[in-house]
Amino acid sequence: FDGGSAQSVPLVLGSSSMIPGFEAGLLGAKAGEERVLNLTFPAEYRADHLAGKEARFDVKVSKVAEPVLPEIDEEFAKAFGVSEGGVEALHKEIRGNMERELREKIRSVVKEQAMDLLLEAHEIEVPKVLVRQEAETLQRQTKDNLSQGGQKSSIELPLDLFEDQAKRRVALGLILGEVIRENKIELDKDRV
């Protein structure tokens, strides 16, 4: 395409870092090989002047390499903070982490399903003022999280972006509050 050129650009096939079809067009290429790729930029491409446009890429493959995986040994284990027990201890730690994450995910999914069932069983009108307050809280928390992650805090986050989640949270809060009152559920101070 006009004005577009680059040299010595590293590319990992499968990374999806180029426009659709680019990486597929290079599959099986060997060092020194030249290929012509006739592609179309996506309609939602980040550079508006290229969006939806056809382009011809003349590509010369300078080298082809495969990733080299590290040897899994005592030193590898130490690099991940396992100073005693070596590779076997690393495997145990990884397995324990995976099992813990699986338990947490299962618990989260079951909780989400239970909340969905509660919402389906109890259709209620939620006060708009509470939904707005909750949406504002979610908006503020999201902005805070973005700024802590190094993102610019000037990102515009419209309040209506949080409305559905806010409505769900308010409805669940009201429903759960009523369930707690009806069943006289009290907090176990020993478990807090």
C-alpha distance (Angstrom), angle and dihedral (degrees) to the residues before:
residue distance angle dihedral
F1 . . .
D2 3.77 . .
G3 3.78 113.9 .
G4 3.77 94.9 0.5
S5 3.75 120.2 120.9
A6 3.78 138.1 133.9
Q7 3.77 136.2 175.1
S8 3.79 133.3 -152.4
V9 3.79 93.8 8.6
P10 3.81 110.9 168.4
L11 3.79 112.9 -136.1
V12 3.79 129.4 -174.0
L13 3.80 109.5 -153.4
G14 3.78 109.5 -127.3
S15 3.81 94.1 28.6
S16 3.83 92.8 105.9
S17 3.79 89.1 -141.5
M18 3.81 94.3 133.9
I19 3.80 131.6 57.3
P20 3.81 116.5 -73.2
G21 3.80 112.7 -75.4
F22 3.80 96.3 22.0
E23 3.79 97.1 97.7
A24 3.81 92.9 38.7
G25 3.80 88.2 53.8
L26 3.79 90.0 59.0
L27 3.80 98.3 48.2
G28 3.79 110.4 127.1
A29 3.81 93.8 11.8
K30 3.80 117.8 148.0
A31 3.80 130.3 -146.7
G32 3.80 110.9 -78.9
E33 3.81 93.2 20.3
E34 3.81 119.7 131.0
R35 3.80 123.3 -147.9
V36 3.78 135.1 -179.2
L37 3.81 115.6 -142.5
N38 3.80 118.5 -166.6
L39 3.79 105.5 -164.8
T40 3.79 141.9 156.2
F41 3.78 123.1 -126.7
P42 3.82 112.8 -123.9
A43 3.82 115.5 -96.9
E44 3.83 89.3 -118.8
Y45 3.81 94.9 48.4
R46 3.83 114.6 152.4
A47 3.83 92.7 -122.0
D48 3.81 102.8 66.0
H49 3.81 94.2 -158.3
L50 3.85 89.4 61.1
A51 3.82 99.1 40.2
G52 3.80 110.8 122.7
K53 3.83 93.0 -1.9
E54 3.79 125.1 132.8
A55 3.79 117.0 -121.0
R56 3.79 138.6 -174.8
F57 3.79 117.4 -141.5
D58 3.81 118.3 -163.3
V59 3.79 102.7 -160.6
K60 3.79 128.2 -172.3
V61 3.79 113.6 -169.2
S62 3.80 107.2 -140.1
K63 3.80 97.4 -176.5
V64 3.78 141.7 -9.0
A65 3.78 121.7 -146.4
E66 3.77 137.2 172.1
P67 3.78 123.9 -140.5
V68 3.78 114.0 -99.9
L69 3.77 113.3 -138.5
P70 3.79 117.0 -144.2
E71 3.77 120.0 -112.8
I72 3.77 111.1 -101.8
D73 3.78 102.6 -127.9
E74 3.82 141.3 125.3
E75 3.80 92.0 -69.1
F76 3.79 91.3 51.1
A77 3.82 89.8 52.0
K78 3.82 90.8 49.6
A79 3.81 90.2 52.2
F80 3.82 86.6 61.4
G81 3.79 93.4 49.8
V82 3.80 98.2 -97.6
S83 3.79 102.7 130.6
E84 3.81 98.6 163.5
G85 3.78 128.2 45.5
G86 3.79 96.1 23.5
V87 3.78 122.4 -144.1
E88 3.80 94.1 -10.8
A89 3.82 90.9 55.7
L90 3.81 89.8 46.8
H91 3.81 90.4 53.0
K92 3.82 90.3 49.2
E93 3.79 91.7 49.1
I94 3.81 92.5 48.4
R95 3.80 91.3 47.2
G96 3.82 90.9 48.9
N97 3.81 91.1 49.6
M98 3.80 92.0 48.8
E99 3.82 92.1 48.7
R100 3.82 91.4 48.2
E101 3.81 91.9 48.7
L102 3.81 90.5 48.1
R103 3.82 91.7 51.3
E104 3.81 90.2 48.6
K105 3.81 91.9 48.6
I106 3.81 92.6 48.3
R107 3.80 90.3 48.9
S108 3.81 90.5 48.8
V109 3.82 93.2 49.4
V110 3.82 92.6 47.3
K111 3.81 90.5 48.6
E112 3.81 90.9 49.0
Q113 3.82 90.8 49.9
A114 3.81 91.2 49.2
M115 3.81 90.5 50.8
D116 3.82 90.5 48.8
L117 3.82 89.8 52.7
L118 3.81 91.2 49.0
L119 3.80 90.6 52.4
E120 3.81 92.2 47.5
A121 3.81 92.3 49.3
H122 3.82 95.3 47.0
E123 3.76 116.5 44.3
I124 3.78 107.4 -172.6
E125 3.77 137.9 168.9
V126 3.77 109.8 -115.4
P127 3.80 120.0 -150.0
K128 3.80 109.4 -106.9
V129 3.79 91.7 -139.6
L130 3.83 90.7 59.2
V131 3.80 91.5 47.3
R132 3.80 90.4 50.8
Q133 3.81 92.2 48.7
E134 3.80 91.1 49.2
A135 3.82 91.9 46.9
E136 3.81 89.5 51.7
T137 3.81 89.9 50.1
L138 3.82 91.4 50.3
Q139 3.80 90.8 46.8
R140 3.82 91.8 50.9
Q141 3.83 92.6 46.5
T142 3.80 91.3 49.9
K143 3.81 91.9 49.8
D144 3.82 90.1 48.5
N145 3.81 91.2 49.5
L146 3.80 91.7 49.3
S147 3.79 93.2 49.3
Q148 3.83 91.0 48.7
G149 3.79 88.9 52.2
G150 3.79 90.8 56.2
Q151 3.81 95.9 -100.5
K152 3.78 119.7 136.4
S153 3.79 110.6 -92.5
S154 3.81 89.6 -145.0
I155 3.82 91.2 78.5
E156 3.79 108.5 128.4
L157 3.81 111.4 -123.1
P158 3.83 110.5 -179.5
L159 3.80 114.0 -140.8
D160 3.81 92.6 -127.7
L161 3.81 87.7 64.3
F162 3.82 87.4 73.4
E163 3.80 98.8 38.7
D164 3.83 99.3 98.3
Q165 3.79 93.6 47.5
A166 3.81 90.8 44.9
K167 3.81 91.9 50.6
R168 3.81 90.3 49.9
R169 3.80 92.9 49.0
V170 3.81 93.8 47.5
A171 3.82 92.1 47.4
L172 3.81 91.6 48.9
G173 3.80 91.1 47.4
L174 3.80 91.6 53.0
I175 3.81 93.7 44.4
L176 3.81 94.0 46.7
G177 3.80 90.6 46.1
E178 3.81 89.7 55.0
V179 3.83 92.1 46.2
I180 3.82 89.0 52.0
R181 3.84 92.1 49.2
E182 3.82 95.1 45.0
N183 3.79 93.4 48.2
K184 3.82 94.3 39.1
I185 3.80 90.7 -127.9
E186 3.78 112.2 -179.7
L187 3.76 132.2 -165.6
D188 3.81 114.9 -101.3
K189 3.80 100.9 -132.6
D190 3.82 91.3 -160.8
R191 3.81 91.0 61.0
V192 3.81 96.1 49.1
